[in-house]
């Protein structure tokens, strides 16, 4: 009986050791293995692995694409005017070892450093653009340059920067009314220009139509006069022939 109990206890201990030794890396995870506090392995593919309890420990990180909503920030344009930009960032951990050594595996620290880099790039890019370009014309180009430049720096954190996008661009209240009034005035000017061009084209079309109408009427009148002349000539010849054939009858006919 004691042997059975001993064997049972041994089996339980073996099971516990195996359970404590095994770990699974899922498809959406990155993992680091430590040995007495030092990184010994980080290139794990999805699957089942083993470690030595107490000596080894495992740290896992989410490798899915994450979203960071950055707070609104003020930036100066090339005209030294303030704009308020609210953006969001798509990112993911791409290198677990680099991520851990550069941030200590602390997501808040990683986000703070990433946000600082992105804001510096936004500041540099917006500082070379006018307010109009930031608000409408060049926004997509600005964000693409920010994504490319910031991505190179953020890579040193073991992070892949997927995308940086602007959610909203606002103007300070003391600036926005003047800007939008100016934009409205410019649009009205453009609209008036197009209307003026349209009216001018309409006048040209009407004048051309009138000219063509006069030409058609003149040609029709000329043709009608030619036909009338031909008819009169034919009638005169007919009268002359009749007169020559029977002068008495012709005189009688004309007297009727």
PyMOL commands that set and color helices and strands:
alter all, ss='L'
color gray80, all
select helices_A, chain A and resi 2-21+96-103+107-126+131-137+139-157+173-245+247-255
alter helices_A, ss='H'
color red, helices_A
select strands_A, chain A and resi 22-25+29-35+38-41+47-50+56-62+66-69+73-76+82-93+159-171
alter strands_A, ss='S'
color yellow, strands_A
deselect
rebuild
show_as cartoon
